[in-house]
Amino acid sequence: MRPPGGRQLTARQRALLAELEELFLIEGFVQFTLDDLAAKMHCSKSTLYALAPSKEQLAVRVVAHFFKGAADVLEARIADLSDAREIIGAYLAGISEYLNRASPAFMRDINDFAPARAAYELNSRAAAARIRSFIKRGVEDGVFREVHATLIAEMAAVLVEAIQTGVVGARTGVSDAEAFTALSELLLGGIASRP
């Protein structure tokens, strides 16, 4: 990840980005000024400006960092799996675990701040593409019946977003982890090959 100007991040900048991510995950980010962030991070505003030229761009950078980290963790989690059913189950469980780190304030701020929402939506589209590829692989391997993989993946992505934004939890009273388990069961049960 590169700061403005295209240089590699220093070790201190990488640590600061991780600290900002943890703060944002717990408290959200809209309410903070750069002065607030500098005080909380025990750094100067110029140190923050080295990461991004404005508070808004810093928020987007931290949100993108969070989702890039999620993608990296998910890919590592499924790297050694070969059965599409196991891959989808592990992928959805990984999303659940990773997103459990995000507070309602963080998710609300993402939803309310268009540039951060765009980073989130980019991540959601990438997750839908991965799920689509897993479904296609399962169809090719004969573990899933012939289905419209693009449609099923988009439907799964809509449900993932409804879980991530708290809609499912608010309507059903279940945790995100329970909702992702149910999504996995629904998805895998619905497309499994019939004997």
C-alpha positions in Angstrom: 0.0 0.0 0.0 1.4 3.4 -1.0 0.8 6.8 0.5 0.2 9.9 -1.6 3.2 10.4 -3.9 3.6 6.6 -4.5 6.2 5.7 -1.9 6.0 2.5 0.0 4.6 2.9 3.5 7.2 2.9 6.4 6.8 0.5 9.3 5.4 3.3 11.4 2.8 4.2 8.7 1.7 0.6 8.4 1.3 0.4 12.2 -0.6 3.7 12.2 -2.9 2.5 9.5 -3.6 -0.7 11.6 -4.2 1.4 14.7 -6.6 3.7 12.8 -8.4 0.6 11.4 -8.9 -0.7 15.0 -10.2 2.7 16.2 -12.6 3.0 13.2 -13.8 -0.5 13.6 -14.8 0.2 17.2 -16.0 3.9 17.1 -16.7 4.6 13.4 -15.0 7.5 11.7 -17.4 10.3 10.7 -17.3 12.1 14.0 -13.5 12.5 14.1 -11.5 15.5 13.0 -7.9 15.2 12.0 -7.0 16.9 15.3 -9.0 14.2 17.1 -7.2 11.4 15.2 -3.8 12.9 15.7 -4.5 13.1 19.5 -5.8 9.6 19.7 -2.9 8.2 17.6 -0.3 10.3 19.5 1.0 11.7 16.2 1.0 14.9 14.3 -1.5 15.9 11.7 1.4 15.9 9.2 1.9 12.2 9.9 -1.7 11.6 9.0 -1.4 13.8 5.9 1.5 11.5 4.8 -1.1 8.7 4.6 -3.8 10.7 2.9 -4.3 14.4 1.9 -7.6 14.8 3.8 -9.7 13.3 6.6 -12.2 12.0 4.0 -9.4 10.3 2.0 -7.9 8.9 5.2 -11.3 7.4 6.1 -11.5 5.8 2.6 -7.9 4.5 2.9 -8.6 2.9 6.2 -11.8 1.3 5.0 -10.1 0.0 1.9 -7.3 -1.3 4.1 -9.8 -3.2 6.2 -11.5 -4.8 3.2 -8.1 -5.6 1.6 -7.1 -7.4 4.8 -10.4 -9.3 4.7 -9.8 -10.4 1.2 -6.2 -11.5 2.0 -7.4 -13.5 5.0 -10.2 -15.2 3.1 -7.9 -16.2 0.2 -5.4 -17.7 2.6 -8.2 -19.5 4.4 -9.4 -21.2 1.2 -6.1 -21.7 -0.5 -5.7 -25.3 0.3 -9.3 -26.3 -0.2 -10.4 -28.1 -3.3 -14.1 -29.0 -2.8 -16.3 -26.1 -3.8 -18.7 -26.9 -0.9 -15.9 -26.5 1.6 -14.6 -23.4 -0.2 -18.0 -21.6 0.0 -18.5 -22.7 3.6 -15.1 -21.5 4.6 -15.4 -18.3 2.6 -18.7 -17.3 4.1 -17.6 -18.2 7.6 -14.5 -16.1 7.1 -16.6 -13.1 6.0 -18.6 -13.6 9.2 -15.6 -13.7 11.4 -13.9 -10.8 9.8 -17.0 -8.6 9.9 -17.7 -9.4 13.5 -14.8 -7.0 14.2 -16.8 -4.1 12.7 -19.1 -2.2 15.1 -22.5 -0.9 14.0 -21.0 2.6 14.1 -18.3 1.6 11.5 -20.9 0.0 9.2 -23.2 2.9 9.5 -20.4 5.4 8.7 -19.5 3.4 5.6 -23.1 3.5 4.5 -23.5 7.2 5.2 -20.2 8.3 3.5 -20.3 7.7 -0.3 -16.6 7.3 -0.9 -16.3 4.7 1.8 -19.5 3.1 0.6 -17.9 2.8 -2.8 -14.9 1.0 -1.4 -17.3 -1.3 0.4 -19.4 -1.9 -2.7 -16.2 -2.7 -4.7 -15.4 -5.3 -2.0 -18.9 -6.7 -2.2 -18.7 -7.1 -6.0 -15.4 -8.9 -5.6 -16.9 -11.3 -3.1 -19.8 -12.0 -5.4 -17.4 -12.7 -8.2 -15.5 -15.1 -6.0 -18.7 -16.9 -4.9 -19.7 -17.1 -8.6 -16.4 -18.7 -9.4 -16.8 -21.2 -6.6 -20.3 -22.1 -7.8 -19.1 -22.6 -11.4 -16.3 -24.8 -10.1 -18.8 -26.9 -8.1 -21.0 -27.3 -11.2 -18.0 -28.3 -13.3 -16.9 -30.8 -10.6 -20.4 -32.2 -10.3 -20.9 -31.3 -6.6 -23.5 -28.7 -7.5 -26.4 -29.0 -10.0 -26.5 -26.9 -13.1 -27.5 -23.4 -11.9 -27.4 -19.8 -13.1 -24.1 -19.1 -11.2 -24.1 -15.3 -11.8 -27.7 -15.0 -10.5 -27.1 -17.2 -7.4 -23.9 -15.3 -6.6 -25.6 -11.9 -6.9 -28.4 -13.1 -4.7 -25.9 -14.3 -2.2 -24.1 -10.9 -2.4 -27.4 -9.1 -1.6 -27.8 -11.3 1.4 -24.2 -10.7 2.5 -24.8 -7.0 2.3 -28.1 -7.3 4.2 -26.2 -9.2 6.9 -23.3 -6.8 6.9 -25.5 -3.7 7.2 -27.5 -5.2 10.1 -30.8 -5.6 8.2 -31.0 -9.3 8.8 -30.0 -9.1 12.4 -32.6 -6.3 13.1 -35.4 -8.3 11.4 -34.5 -11.7 12.8 -32.7 -11.1 16.1 -29.8 -13.4 15.1 -26.1 -12.5 15.1 -24.1 -11.9 11.9 -22.3 -15.2 12.5 -25.6 -17.1 12.7 -26.8 -15.3 9.6 -23.7 -16.3 7.6 -24.1 -19.9 8.8 -27.7 -19.9 7.6 -26.7 -18.3 4.3 -24.1 -21.0 3.8 -26.7 -23.7 4.6 -29.2 -22.1 2.2 -26.7 -21.7 -0.6 -25.1 -25.1 -0.3 -28.4 -26.9 0.2 -30.0 -25.1 -2.6 -27.4 -25.9 -5.3 -26.2 -29.3 -4.1 -26.3 -32.1 -6.7 -29.4 -34.3 -6.4 -28.8 -38.0 -6.2 
